[in-house]
Amino acid sequence: MGKGDKRSKKGKLFRGSYGNSRPKGKVIQKKRAAAKRAKK
């Protein structure tokens, strides 16, 4: 679970790739908005 692990966030940052552990752009914003709505 370090830089060499392509499935972890740290590994994705190191490689410069995106996926489930490091989503890209608007996907993050949608999830955060949904989480805020769920809390209320």
N, C-alpha and C positions, 0 to 999 in steps of 0.2 A: 504494500500500500504506500508506495512512494512515487518518485518521478518516473520509474520504469513501468508502473502499473497503468495501462491505458484505460482502465475502467474507473479509476478514482479521479476526483477533481484535480488533485495535484498533478497526476499524470497527464490529464487533458490540457492543463495549463502549460506544462512542460512541452508537450507535443504541438500545442496550438490547435487542438481539435475540439469539437463540440459533441454533446450527446446527452443522455439522461442525467448524468452526474454534473454536467456543465452545460445547461441549456443556453440558447442564444437569443438575445434580443427580446422581442415582444412576448415570447413564451414565459419568461420570468415575470414580466409585468402582469400578465393574466393570472398566473398562479398566486402572486402576492395580493392582487385585488380580490381573488376568490377567498383567500385565507382571511383577509380583513372582514369580508362579508360574513364569513362563517363565525367569526368571533362575536359579532354583534347580536 
